[in-house]
Amino acid sequence: MIHFFPTFSKEAKNSPFAKELAALEVPHCLFPGEVILRYHSRIWLLLLGWPKVIKFAVSSAIRSLLLSKPYPDTVVVGSHIEVIVFGFFRALLFRKRPNIVLLGFIFTRRPKPLVNWLRGLYFRFVFSIADQAICHSSLEVERYKEIFKSSHTRFEYIPYGLHISVGEDNSAEQHTPEKRNFPDSGDYILTAGRSGRDYATLFKAVTLLPIMLHVVCDSESALTGLEVPANVLLLRNCYDKAYVQELQNALFVVIPLKVDDISAGQMVLIQAMAFSKPTIITRTPTVEEYVTEGIESLLVARGDVIELREAIQRLLSERTLMEKLGANANATYKSKFCMKAYVTNLVAALQKPW
């Protein structure tokens, strides 16, 4: 019996994630909640966001480990706070089960050595509790095995995956890209995300190009100190359907990354692929596990303004290439990164012998 604790909606029992679990006939139970962590700065995340996570974790642990039957063999949680809370309840009940699995773990380095050391110490404690951690790049698995080699946690890689839709009848998985002449005065290209982004390089690359760039980013730190060109529109509060509309209407998507030692950019990349959008993304070991140069995407060197500008100009001028990349991207999404593929990979990882 596997217990899941999705935080994206209180109605998660009717979600594509739940439907794929049911299709696999996996013994499971979902304990959904809605924990929204949308804050422009880290201090508000700490002061307001983490208390929400703690409250949800305690409630989930009570429902799962004290009130539910049958008792779970495995619990899959989405944050280090939940790992600690479930570990506390497991110890309180004097049980070896359930196995505690941390889903989507990313360990980012901090510029201050003391902060970095303290975070490492904290996560060593977390991994003295967690039995398994799921990562979304094989590079991270090897890195974390080395960083946390004293822990008993089993680190495993599965590709990230998702379902994206607007309403019941406007699914990305059924989306056919609109054919149009471009670019015209209303067209734009899109970038999005906050973690590990290199917006400085992108802004330099698009300066003076005859196209608008829309930037969906709610993080102050990701944009602090940057000079914003006249053809750049910042969208700091663009979520859910508004974001998907931005994605649907964009010519293509650009994802500039400044990190190459963690998984970054996959969510936006896969969202673009779901809507048959061509992409330009920084080449990293993680990115190369998701797309191939010239097949689903154009890959550019990290921090290279000229190469990024030339890639953008190339897509703006080559309609055939845009259509080819978009079609290939959508086919790859459907075969490797849709919700069915993601749930299948996740369950396989959870069911490996301990």
Secondary structure, DSSP 8 states (H G I E B T S, - for coil): -EEE---B-TTGGGSHHHHHHHHTT--EEE---B-----SSHHHIIIIIHHHHHHHHHHHHIIIIII-SS--SEEEESSHHHHHHHHHHHHHTT---SEEEEES------SSHHHHHHHHHHHHHHTTT-SEEEES-HHHHHHHHHHTTTS--EEEE-------BSSTT-BGGG----------TT-EEEEE--TTB-HHHHHHHHTT-SSEEEEE---STTTTT----TTEEEESS--HHHHHHHHHH-S-EEE-BS-SSS--SHHHHHHHHHTT--EEEE--TTGGGT--BTTTEEEE-TT-HHHHHHHHHHHHH-HHHHHHHHHHHHHHIIIIISHHHHHHHHHHHHTS--
